[in-house]
Amino acid sequence: MTSEARVGPPPNAGDDPVSSSALAWQPETLAAFNQLYGTLWSRGVLDHSAKEMARLRNARATDCVF
């Protein structure tokens, strides 16, 4: 008898990439990430081009395709 691990989408996975990511398994972590990212993006002191460069570098580093 073999046991197989079944991996599926996180509970309540939505259409956006973040809510269907590994963060969705930890709702408190997802909420903290959204608050941090929203603050950085919306009210941060960096200019838009620096923010976009950081976003692209982060996506490349984490192998994100979005």
PQR file with spaces between the fields and no chain letter, atoms N, CA, C, O and H, PARSE charges and radii, in Angstrom:
ATOM       1  N    MET     1       0.840   -1.170    0.000 -0.4000 1.5000
ATOM       2  CA   MET     1       0.000    0.000    0.000 -0.0000 2.0000
ATOM       3  C    MET     1       0.893    1.243    0.000  0.5500 1.7000
ATOM       4  O    MET     1       1.776    1.382    0.846 -0.5500 1.4000
ATOM       5  N    THR     2       0.660    2.121   -0.933 -0.4000 1.5000
ATOM       6  CA   THR     2       1.450    3.347   -1.008 -0.0000 2.0000
ATOM       7  C    THR     2       0.574    4.531   -0.649  0.5500 1.7000
ATOM       8  O    THR     2      -0.634    4.536   -0.887 -0.5500 1.4000
ATOM       9  H    THR     2      -0.057    2.008   -1.620  0.4000 1.0000
ATOM      10  N    SER     3       1.205    5.513   -0.081 -0.4000 1.5000
ATOM      11  CA   SER     3       0.454    6.728    0.209 -0.0000 2.0000
ATOM      12  C    SER     3       0.936    7.821   -0.734  0.5500 1.7000
ATOM      13  O    SER     3       2.136    7.997   -0.947 -0.5500 1.4000
ATOM      14  H    SER     3       2.186    5.509    0.113  0.4000 1.0000
ATOM      15  N    GLU     4       0.007    8.529   -1.276 -0.4000 1.5000
ATOM      16  CA   GLU     4       0.333    9.621   -2.183 -0.0000 2.0000
ATOM      17  C    GLU     4      -0.108   10.927   -1.556  0.5500 1.7000
ATOM      18  O    GLU     4      -1.211   11.042   -1.022 -0.5500 1.4000
ATOM      19  H    GLU     4      -0.967    8.387   -1.103  0.4000 1.0000
ATOM      20  N    ALA     5       0.774   11.905   -1.632 -0.4000 1.5000
ATOM      21  CA   ALA     5       0.404   13.239   -1.159 -0.0000 2.0000
ATOM      22  C    ALA     5      -0.389   13.918   -2.251  0.5500 1.7000
ATOM      23  O    ALA     5       0.036   13.946   -3.406 -0.5500 1.4000
ATOM      24  H    ALA     5       1.671   11.812   -2.065  0.4000 1.0000
ATOM      25  N    ARG     6      -1.499   14.449   -1.909 -0.4000 1.5000
ATOM      26  CA   ARG     6      -2.316   15.186   -2.868 -0.0000 2.0000
ATOM      27  C    ARG     6      -2.202   16.670   -2.570  0.5500 1.7000
ATOM      28  O    ARG     6      -2.442   17.129   -1.453 -0.5500 1.4000
ATOM      29  H    ARG     6      -1.844   14.426   -0.971  0.4000 1.0000
ATOM      30  N    VAL     7      -1.835   17.388   -3.587 -0.4000 1.5000
ATOM      31  CA   VAL     7      -1.686   18.828   -3.444 -0.0000 2.0000
ATOM      32  C    VAL     7      -2.704   19.490   -4.349  0.5500 1.7000
ATOM      33  O    VAL     7      -2.780   19.188   -5.540 -0.5500 1.4000
ATOM      34  H    VAL     7      -1.640   17.015   -4.495  0.4000 1.0000
ATOM      35  N    GLY     8      -3.465   20.372   -3.795 -0.4000 1.5000
ATOM      36  CA   GLY     8      -4.477   21.087   -4.558 -0.0000 2.0000
ATOM      37  C    GLY     8      -4.387   22.560   -4.274  0.5500 1.7000
ATOM      38  O    GLY     8      -3.498   23.015   -3.554 -0.5500 1.4000
ATOM      39  H    GLY     8      -3.403   20.617   -2.827  0.4000 1.0000
ATOM      40  N    PRO     9      -5.298   23.295   -4.834 -0.5600 1.5000
ATOM      41  CA   PRO     9      -5.292   24.736   -4.596  0.2800 2.0000
ATOM      42  C    PRO     9      -5.620   25.052   -3.144  0.5500 1.7000
ATOM      43  O    PRO     9      -6.323   24.288   -2.483 -0.5500 1.4000
ATOM      44  N    PRO    10      -5.119   26.163   -2.652 -0.5600 1.5000
ATOM      45  CA   PRO    10      -5.443   26.555   -1.282  0.2800 2.0000
ATOM      46  C    PRO    10      -6.940   26.752   -1.110  0.5500 1.7000
ATOM      47  O    PRO    10      -7.651   26.982   -2.089 -0.5500 1.4000
ATOM      48  N    PRO    11      -7.428   26.665    0.124 -0.5600 1.5000
ATOM      49  CA   PRO    11      -8.847   26.900    0.348  0.2800 2.0000
ATOM      50  C    PRO    11      -9.216   28.322   -0.051  0.5500 1.7000
ATOM      51  O    PRO    11      -8.452   29.258    0.184 -0.5500 1.4000
ATOM      52  N    ASN    12     -10.364   28.477   -0.640 -0.4000 1.5000
ATOM      53  CA   ASN    12     -10.861   29.786   -1.072 -0.0000 2.0000
ATOM      54  C    ASN    12      -9.940   30.470   -2.075  0.5500 1.7000
ATOM      55  O    ASN    12      -9.817   31.695   -2.073 -0.5500 1.4000
ATOM      56  H    ASN    12     -10.985   27.717   -0.831  0.4000 1.0000
ATOM      57  N    ALA    13      -9.290   29.681   -2.932 -0.4000 1.5000
ATOM      58  CA   ALA    13      -8.412   30.268   -3.943 -0.0000 2.0000
ATOM      59  C    ALA    13      -9.245   31.090   -4.912  0.5500 1.7000
ATOM      60  O    ALA    13     -10.256   30.623   -5.439 -0.5500 1.4000
ATOM      61  H    ALA    13      -9.390   28.686   -2.934  0.4000 1.0000
ATOM      62  N    GLY    14      -8.813   32.294   -5.134 -0.4000 1.5000
ATOM      63  CA   GLY    14      -9.512   33.195   -6.047 -0.0000 2.0000
ATOM      64  C    GLY    14      -8.824   33.236   -7.400  0.5500 1.7000
ATOM      65  O    GLY    14      -8.004   32.378   -7.726 -0.5500 1.4000
ATOM      66  H    GLY    14      -7.993   32.673   -4.706  0.4000 1.0000
ATOM      67  N    ASP    15      -9.168   34.237   -8.170 -0.4000 1.5000
ATOM      68  CA   ASP    15      -8.591   34.364   -9.498 -0.0000 2.0000
ATOM      69  C    ASP    15      -7.260   35.095   -9.509  0.5500 1.7000
ATOM      70  O    ASP    15      -6.483   34.941  -10.452 -0.5500 1.4000
ATOM      71  H    ASP    15      -9.834   34.934   -7.905  0.4000 1.0000
ATOM      72  N    ASP    16      -6.980   35.893   -8.475 -0.4000 1.5000
ATOM      73  CA   ASP    16      -5.727   36.632   -8.505 -0.0000 2.0000
ATOM      74  C    ASP    16      -4.574   35.739   -8.042  0.5500 1.7000
ATOM      75  O    ASP    16      -4.790   34.819   -7.252 -0.5500 1.4000
ATOM      76  H    ASP    16      -7.611   36.019   -7.710  0.4000 1.0000
ATOM      77  N    PRO    17      -3.355   35.995   -8.519 -0.5600 1.5000
ATOM      78  CA   PRO    17      -2.232   35.105   -8.248  0.2800 2.0000
ATOM      79  C    PRO    17      -1.861   34.993   -6.777  0.5500 1.7000
ATOM      80  O    PRO    17      -1.418   33.929   -6.346 -0.5500 1.4000
ATOM      81  N    VAL    18      -2.024   36.041   -6.001 -0.4000 1.5000
ATOM      82  CA   VAL    18      -1.624   35.983   -4.594 -0.0000 2.0000
ATOM      83  C    VAL    18      -2.562   35.101   -3.795  0.5500 1.7000
ATOM      84  O    VAL    18      -2.106   34.299   -2.980 -0.5500 1.4000
ATOM      85  H    VAL    18      -2.384   36.905   -6.351  0.4000 1.0000
ATOM      86  N    SER    19      -3.865   35.231   -4.009 -0.4000 1.5000
ATOM      87  CA   SER    19      -4.797   34.440   -3.204 -0.0000 2.0000
ATOM      88  C    SER    19      -4.770   32.962   -3.569  0.5500 1.7000
ATOM      89  O    SER    19      -5.281   32.133   -2.816 -0.5500 1.4000
ATOM      90  H    SER    19      -4.235   35.883   -4.671  0.4000 1.0000
ATOM      91  N    SER    20      -4.189   32.622   -4.697 -0.4000 1.5000
ATOM      92  CA   SER    20      -4.069   31.200   -5.049 -0.0000 2.0000
ATOM      93  C    SER    20      -2.630   30.713   -4.854  0.5500 1.7000
ATOM      94  O    SER    20      -2.267   29.647   -5.351 -0.5500 1.4000
ATOM      95  H    SER    20      -3.774   33.295   -5.309  0.4000 1.0000
ATOM      96  N    SER    21      -1.819   31.478   -4.143 -0.4000 1.5000
ATOM      97  CA   SER    21      -0.432   31.092   -3.889 -0.0000 2.0000
ATOM      98  C    SER    21      -0.314   30.390   -2.539  0.5500 1.7000
ATOM      99  O    SER    21      -1.309   30.161   -1.852 -0.5500 1.4000
ATOM     100  H    SER    21      -2.114   32.345   -3.739  0.4000 1.0000
ATOM     101  N    ALA    22       0.905   30.059   -2.180 -0.4000 1.5000
ATOM     102  CA   ALA    22       1.147   29.413   -0.889 -0.0000 2.0000
ATOM     103  C    ALA    22       0.740   30.311    0.276  0.5500 1.7000
ATOM     104  O    ALA    22       0.415   29.813    1.353 -0.5500 1.4000
ATOM     105  H    ALA    22       1.713   30.245   -2.738  0.4000 1.0000
ATOM     106  N    LEU    23       0.754   31.629    0.073 -0.4000 1.5000
ATOM     107  CA   LEU    23       0.337   32.540    1.138 -0.0000 2.0000
ATOM     108  C    LEU    23      -1.121   32.321    1.533  0.5500 1.7000
ATOM     109  O    LEU    23      -1.505   32.615    2.665 -0.5500 1.4000
ATOM     110  H    LEU    23       1.018   32.034   -0.803  0.4000 1.0000
ATOM     111  N    ALA    24      -1.924   31.815    0.622 -0.4000 1.5000
ATOM     112  CA   ALA    24      -3.340   31.618    0.921 -0.0000 2.0000
ATOM     113  C    ALA    24      -3.554   30.560    2.003  0.5500 1.7000
ATOM     114  O    ALA    24      -4.608   30.531    2.637 -0.5500 1.4000
ATOM     115  H    ALA    24      -1.611   31.576   -0.297  0.4000 1.0000
ATOM     116  N    TRP    25      -2.565   29.691    2.219 -0.4000 1.5000
ATOM     117  CA   TRP    25      -2.680   28.687    3.276 -0.0000 2.0000
ATOM     118  C    TRP    25      -2.511   29.305    4.660  0.5500 1.7000
ATOM     119  O    TRP    25      -2.886   28.699    5.663 -0.5500 1.4000
ATOM     120  H    TRP    25      -1.708   29.714    1.704  0.4000 1.0000
ATOM     121  N    GLN    26      -1.946   30.513    4.715 -0.4000 1.5000
ATOM     122  CA   GLN    26      -1.731   31.222    5.973 -0.0000 2.0000
ATOM     123  C    GLN    26      -2.413   32.582    5.892  0.5500 1.7000
ATOM     124  O    GLN    26      -1.752   33.567    5.560 -0.5500 1.4000
ATOM     125  H    GLN    26      -1.642   31.006    3.900  0.4000 1.0000
ATOM     126  N    PRO    27      -3.696   32.673    6.180 -0.5600 1.5000
ATOM     127  CA   PRO    27      -4.444   33.926    6.013  0.2800 2.0000
ATOM     128  C    PRO    27      -3.834   35.122    6.745  0.5500 1.7000
ATOM     129  O    PRO    27      -3.853   36.237    6.225 -0.5500 1.4000
ATOM     130  N    GLU    28      -3.296   34.903    7.940 -0.4000 1.5000
ATOM     131  CA   GLU    28      -2.693   36.011    8.684 -0.0000 2.0000
ATOM     132  C    GLU    28      -1.443   36.523    7.962  0.5500 1.7000
ATOM     133  O    GLU    28      -1.208   37.730    7.909 -0.5500 1.4000
ATOM     134  H    GLU    28      -3.281   33.997    8.363  0.4000 1.0000
ATOM     135  N    THR    29      -0.650   35.615    7.412 -0.4000 1.5000
ATOM     136  CA   THR    29       0.548   36.002    6.679 -0.0000 2.0000
ATOM     137  C    THR    29       0.171   36.726    5.396  0.5500 1.7000
ATOM     138  O    THR    29       0.811   37.710    5.026 -0.5500 1.4000
ATOM     139  H    THR    29      -0.841   34.634    7.455  0.4000 1.0000
ATOM     140  N    LEU    30      -0.856   36.250    4.721 -0.4000 1.5000
ATOM     141  CA   LEU    30      -1.323   36.906    3.497 -0.0000 2.0000
ATOM     142  C    LEU    30      -1.802   38.326    3.797  0.5500 1.7000
ATOM     143  O    LEU    30      -1.499   39.253    3.045 -0.5500 1.4000
ATOM     144  H    LEU    30      -1.376   35.451    5.022  0.4000 1.0000
ATOM     145  N    ALA    31      -2.543   38.500    4.882 -0.4000 1.5000
ATOM     146  CA   ALA    31      -3.027   39.836    5.250 -0.0000 2.0000
ATOM     147  C    ALA    31      -1.857   40.771    5.554  0.5500 1.7000
ATOM     148  O    ALA    31      -1.858   41.930    5.140 -0.5500 1.4000
ATOM     149  H    ALA    31      -2.789   37.747    5.492  0.4000 1.0000
ATOM     150  N    ALA    32      -0.853   40.258    6.283 -0.4000 1.5000
ATOM     151  CA   ALA    32       0.323   41.075    6.595 -0.0000 2.0000
ATOM     152  C    ALA    32       1.094   41.420    5.326  0.5500 1.7000
ATOM     153  O    ALA    32       1.557   42.550    5.169 -0.5500 1.4000
ATOM     154  H    ALA    32      -0.852   39.316    6.619  0.4000 1.0000
ATOM     155  N    PHE    33       1.235   40.452    4.420 -0.4000 1.5000
ATOM     156  CA   PHE    33       1.923   40.708    3.155 -0.0000 2.0000
ATOM     157  C    PHE    33       1.189   41.768    2.347  0.5500 1.7000
ATOM     158  O    PHE    33       1.810   42.688    1.815 -0.5500 1.4000
ATOM     159  H    PHE    33       0.860   39.534    4.548  0.4000 1.0000
ATOM     160  N    ASN    34      -0.117   41.642    2.257 -0.4000 1.5000
ATOM     161  CA   ASN    34      -0.908   42.626    1.497 -0.0000 2.0000
ATOM     162  C    ASN    34      -0.781   44.024    2.088  0.5500 1.7000
ATOM     163  O    ASN    34      -0.688   45.003    1.347 -0.5500 1.4000
ATOM     164  H    ASN    34      -0.622   40.895    2.690  0.4000 1.0000
ATOM     165  N    GLN    35      -0.775   44.128    3.408 -0.4000 1.5000
ATOM     166  CA   GLN    35      -0.630   45.430    4.049 -0.0000 2.0000
ATOM     167  C    GLN    35       0.755   46.008    3.768  0.5500 1.7000
ATOM     168  O    GLN    35       0.875   47.181    3.414 -0.5500 1.4000
ATOM     169  H    GLN    35      -0.850   43.333    4.010  0.4000 1.0000
ATOM     170  N    LEU    36       1.790   45.202    3.920 -0.4000 1.5000
ATOM     171  CA   LEU    36       3.152   45.670    3.669 -0.0000 2.0000
ATOM     172  C    LEU    36       3.327   46.079    2.213  0.5500 1.7000
ATOM     173  O    LEU    36       3.855   47.153    1.925 -0.5500 1.4000
ATOM     174  H    LEU    36       1.692   44.249    4.207  0.4000 1.0000
ATOM     175  N    TYR    37       2.885   45.225    1.299 -0.4000 1.5000
ATOM     176  CA   TYR    37       3.061   45.508   -0.123 -0.0000 2.0000
ATOM     177  C    TYR    37       2.243   46.725   -0.540  0.5500 1.7000
ATOM     178  O    TYR    37       2.717   47.554   -1.317 -0.5500 1.4000
ATOM     179  H    TYR    37       2.456   44.353    1.534  0.4000 1.0000
ATOM     180  N    GLY    38       1.033   46.838   -0.036 -0.4000 1.5000
ATOM     181  CA   GLY    38       0.195   47.989   -0.356 -0.0000 2.0000
ATOM     182  C    GLY    38       0.790   49.289    0.141  0.5500 1.7000
ATOM     183  O    GLY    38       0.750   50.305   -0.552 -0.5500 1.4000
ATOM     184  H    GLY    38       0.648   46.165    0.595  0.4000 1.0000
ATOM     185  N    THR    39       1.349   49.254    1.356 -0.4000 1.5000
ATOM     186  CA   THR    39       1.988   50.447    1.908 -0.0000 2.0000
ATOM     187  C    THR    39       3.200   50.826    1.081  0.5500 1.7000
ATOM     188  O    THR    39       3.377   51.995    0.737 -0.5500 1.4000
ATOM     189  H    THR    39       1.381   48.428    1.918  0.4000 1.0000
ATOM     190  N    LEU    40       4.030   49.860    0.760 -0.4000 1.5000
ATOM     191  CA   LEU    40       5.222   50.127   -0.047 -0.0000 2.0000
ATOM     192  C    LEU    40       4.843   50.706   -1.404  0.5500 1.7000
ATOM     193  O    LEU    40       5.417   51.698   -1.852 -0.5500 1.4000
ATOM     194  H    LEU    40       3.887   48.910    1.039  0.4000 1.0000
ATOM     195  N    TRP    41       3.869   50.073   -2.049 -0.4000 1.5000
ATOM     196  CA   TRP    41       3.532   50.475   -3.409 -0.0000 2.0000
ATOM     197  C    TRP    41       2.770   51.798   -3.460  0.5500 1.7000
ATOM     198  O    TRP    41       3.044   52.639   -4.316 -0.5500 1.4000
ATOM     199  H    TRP    41       3.403   49.267   -1.684  0.4000 1.0000
ATOM     200  N    SER    42       1.822   51.984   -2.554 -0.4000 1.5000
ATOM     201  CA   SER    42       0.945   53.153   -2.616 -0.0000 2.0000
ATOM     202  C    SER    42       1.494   54.382   -1.902  0.5500 1.7000
ATOM     203  O    SER    42       1.307   55.508   -2.364 -0.5500 1.4000
ATOM     204  H    SER    42       1.600   51.301   -1.858  0.4000 1.0000
ATOM     205  N    ARG    43       2.169   54.167   -0.780 -0.4000 1.5000
ATOM     206  CA   ARG    43       2.585   55.313    0.022 -0.0000 2.0000
ATOM     207  C    ARG    43       4.080   55.357    0.276  0.5500 1.7000
ATOM     208  O    ARG    43       4.541   56.123    1.123 -0.5500 1.4000
ATOM     209  H    ARG    43       2.321   53.253   -0.405  0.4000 1.0000
ATOM     210  N    GLY    44       4.846   54.542   -0.448 -0.4000 1.5000
ATOM     211  CA   GLY    44       6.296   54.535   -0.268 -0.0000 2.0000
ATOM     212  C    GLY    44       6.939   55.787   -0.839  0.5500 1.7000
ATOM     213  O    GLY    44       6.313   56.526   -1.598 -0.5500 1.4000
ATOM     214  H    GLY    44       4.470   53.920   -1.136  0.4000 1.0000
ATOM     215  N    VAL    45       8.188   56.020   -0.473 -0.4000 1.5000
ATOM     216  CA   VAL    45       8.881   57.228   -0.903 -0.0000 2.0000
ATOM     217  C    VAL    45       9.688   57.012   -2.193  0.5500 1.7000
ATOM     218  O    VAL    45      10.220   57.973   -2.749 -0.5500 1.4000
ATOM     219  H    VAL    45       8.697   55.419    0.143  0.4000 1.0000
ATOM     220  N    LEU    46       9.784   55.783   -2.667 -0.4000 1.5000
ATOM     221  CA   LEU    46      10.518   55.520   -3.903 -0.0000 2.0000
ATOM     222  C    LEU    46       9.709   55.964   -5.109  0.5500 1.7000
ATOM     223  O    LEU    46       8.479   55.943   -5.092 -0.5500 1.4000
ATOM     224  H    LEU    46       9.352   55.002   -2.215  0.4000 1.0000
ATOM     225  N    ASP    47      10.421   56.366   -6.160 -0.4000 1.5000
ATOM     226  CA   ASP    47       9.708   56.727   -7.385 -0.0000 2.0000
ATOM     227  C    ASP    47       9.211   55.458   -8.075  0.5500 1.7000
ATOM     228  O    ASP    47       9.661   54.353   -7.770 -0.5500 1.4000
ATOM     229  H    ASP    47      11.421   56.382   -6.174  0.4000 1.0000
ATOM     230  N    HIS    48       8.285   55.636   -8.999 -0.4000 1.5000
ATOM     231  CA   HIS    48       7.629   54.497   -9.631 -0.0000 2.0000
ATOM     232  C    HIS    48       8.619   53.562  -10.330  0.5500 1.7000
ATOM     233  O    HIS    48       8.471   52.343  -10.241 -0.5500 1.4000
ATOM     234  H    HIS    48       7.920   56.534   -9.247  0.4000 1.0000
ATOM     235  N    SER    49       9.615   54.101  -11.017 -0.4000 1.5000
ATOM     236  CA   SER    49      10.554   53.240  -11.749 -0.0000 2.0000
ATOM     237  C    SER    49      11.352   52.355  -10.793  0.5500 1.7000
ATOM     238  O    SER    49      11.624   51.199  -11.117 -0.5500 1.4000
ATOM     239  H    SER    49       9.735   55.091  -11.089  0.4000 1.0000
ATOM     240  N    ALA    50      11.733   52.872   -9.626 -0.4000 1.5000
ATOM     241  CA   ALA    50      12.456   52.059   -8.649 -0.0000 2.0000
ATOM     242  C    ALA    50      11.557   50.959   -8.092  0.5500 1.7000
ATOM     243  O    ALA    50      12.002   49.826   -7.906 -0.5500 1.4000
ATOM     244  H    ALA    50      11.512   53.811   -9.364  0.4000 1.0000
ATOM     245  N    LYS    51      10.286   51.292   -7.824 -0.4000 1.5000
ATOM     246  CA   LYS    51       9.340   50.285   -7.336 -0.0000 2.0000
ATOM     247  C    LYS    51       9.134   49.186   -8.372  0.5500 1.7000
ATOM     248  O    LYS    51       9.093   48.004   -8.028 -0.5500 1.4000
ATOM     249  H    LYS    51       9.925   52.212   -7.975  0.4000 1.0000
ATOM     250  N    GLU    52       9.005   49.571   -9.629 -0.4000 1.5000
ATOM     251  CA   GLU    52       8.795   48.582  -10.687 -0.0000 2.0000
ATOM     252  C    GLU    52      10.021   47.692  -10.847  0.5500 1.7000
ATOM     253  O    GLU    52       9.885   46.485  -11.047 -0.5500 1.4000
ATOM     254  H    GLU    52       9.039   50.531   -9.908  0.4000 1.0000
ATOM     255  N    MET    53      11.219   48.273  -10.762 -0.4000 1.5000
ATOM     256  CA   MET    53      12.434   47.470  -10.858 -0.0000 2.0000
ATOM     257  C    MET    53      12.487   46.465   -9.701  0.5500 1.7000
ATOM     258  O    MET    53      12.833   45.303   -9.910 -0.5500 1.4000
ATOM     259  H    MET    53      11.330   49.254  -10.600  0.4000 1.0000
ATOM     260  N    ALA    54      12.149   46.902   -8.494 -0.4000 1.5000
ATOM     261  CA   ALA    54      12.140   45.991   -7.347 -0.0000 2.0000
ATOM     262  C    ALA    54      11.109   44.888   -7.540  0.5500 1.7000
ATOM     263  O    ALA    54      11.373   43.730   -7.216 -0.5500 1.4000
ATOM     264  H    ALA    54      11.868   47.846   -8.325  0.4000 1.0000
ATOM     265  N    ARG    55       9.938   45.236   -8.065 -0.4000 1.5000
ATOM     266  CA   ARG    55       8.894   44.229   -8.300 -0.0000 2.0000
ATOM     267  C    ARG    55       9.360   43.183   -9.301  0.5500 1.7000
ATOM     268  O    ARG    55       9.156   41.987   -9.093 -0.5500 1.4000
ATOM     269  H    ARG    55       9.724   46.176   -8.328  0.4000 1.0000
ATOM     270  N    LEU    56       9.987   43.630  -10.389 -0.4000 1.5000
ATOM     271  CA   LEU    56      10.466   42.691  -11.406 -0.0000 2.0000
ATOM     272  C    LEU    56      11.603   41.816  -10.889  0.5500 1.7000
ATOM     273  O    LEU    56      11.649   40.621  -11.180 -0.5500 1.4000
ATOM     274  H    LEU    56      10.153   44.601  -10.558  0.4000 1.0000
ATOM     275  N    ARG    57      12.508   42.397  -10.133 -0.4000 1.5000
ATOM     276  CA   ARG    57      13.610   41.606   -9.563 -0.0000 2.0000
ATOM     277  C    ARG    57      13.083   40.576   -8.575  0.5500 1.7000
ATOM     278  O    ARG    57      13.562   39.442   -8.540 -0.5500 1.4000
ATOM     279  H    ARG    57      12.471   43.368   -9.896  0.4000 1.0000
ATOM     280  N    ASN    58      12.100   40.964   -7.774 -0.4000 1.5000
ATOM     281  CA   ASN    58      11.496   40.023   -6.833 -0.0000 2.0000
ATOM     282  C    ASN    58      10.796   38.897   -7.586  0.5500 1.7000
ATOM     283  O    ASN    58      10.915   37.731   -7.210 -0.5500 1.4000
ATOM     284  H    ASN    58      11.711   41.885   -7.801  0.4000 1.0000
ATOM     285  N    ALA    59      10.076   39.236   -8.634 -0.4000 1.5000
ATOM     286  CA   ALA    59       9.394   38.207   -9.424 -0.0000 2.0000
ATOM     287  C    ALA    59      10.401   37.244  -10.041  0.5500 1.7000
ATOM     288  O    ALA    59      10.163   36.037  -10.075 -0.5500 1.4000
ATOM     289  H    ALA    59       9.979   40.183   -8.939  0.4000 1.0000
ATOM     290  N    ARG    60      11.506   37.761  -10.521 -0.4000 1.5000
ATOM     291  CA   ARG    60      12.532   36.898  -11.115 -0.0000 2.0000
ATOM     292  C    ARG    60      13.164   36.010  -10.051  0.5500 1.7000
ATOM     293  O    ARG    60      13.386   34.822  -10.286 -0.5500 1.4000
ATOM     294  H    ARG    60      11.698   38.742  -10.493  0.4000 1.0000
ATOM     295  N    ALA    61      13.459   36.581   -8.878 -0.4000 1.5000
ATOM     296  CA   ALA    61      14.100   35.835   -7.807 -0.0000 2.0000
ATOM     297  C    ALA    61      13.208   34.712   -7.279  0.5500 1.7000
ATOM     298  O    ALA    61      13.705   33.655   -6.889 -0.5500 1.4000
ATOM     299  H    ALA    61      13.279   37.546   -8.687  0.4000 1.0000
ATOM     300  N    THR    62      11.903   34.934   -7.265 -0.4000 1.5000
ATOM     301  CA   THR    62      10.982   33.928   -6.735 -0.0000 2.0000
ATOM     302  C    THR    62      10.362   33.074   -7.835  0.5500 1.7000
ATOM     303  O    THR    62       9.469   32.269   -7.573 -0.5500 1.4000
ATOM     304  H    THR    62      11.499   35.792   -7.582  0.4000 1.0000
ATOM     305  N    ASP    63      10.838   33.251   -9.069 -0.4000 1.5000
ATOM     306  CA   ASP    63      10.345   32.494  -10.224 -0.0000 2.0000
ATOM     307  C    ASP    63       8.840   32.698  -10.421  0.5500 1.7000
ATOM     308  O    ASP    63       8.115   31.769  -10.777 -0.5500 1.4000
ATOM     309  H    ASP    63      11.563   33.905   -9.283  0.4000 1.0000
ATOM     310  N    CYS    64       8.394   33.925  -10.184 -0.4000 1.5000
ATOM     311  CA   CYS    64       6.989   34.266  -10.351 -0.0000 2.0000
ATOM     312  C    CYS    64       6.728   34.606  -11.810  0.5500 1.7000
ATOM     313  O    CYS    64       7.503   35.341  -12.422 -0.5500 1.4000
ATOM     314  H    CYS    64       8.983   34.679   -9.894  0.4000 1.0000
ATOM     315  N    VAL    65       5.664   34.090  -12.366 -0.4000 1.5000
ATOM     316  CA   VAL    65       5.376   34.340  -13.774 -0.0000 2.0000
ATOM     317  C    VAL    65       4.331   35.434  -13.966  0.5500 1.7000
ATOM     318  O    VAL    65       3.933   35.720  -15.096 -0.5500 1.4000
ATOM     319  H    VAL    65       5.034   33.493  -11.870  0.4000 1.0000
ATOM     320  N    PHE    66       3.884   36.049  -12.871 -0.4000 1.5000
ATOM     321  CA   PHE    66       2.874   37.097  -12.965 -0.0000 2.0000
ATOM     322  C    PHE    66       3.507   38.456  -12.960  0.5500 1.7000
ATOM     323  O    PHE    66       2.805   39.465  -13.033 -0.5500 1.4000
ATOM     324  H    PHE    66       4.207   35.817  -11.953  0.4000 1.0000
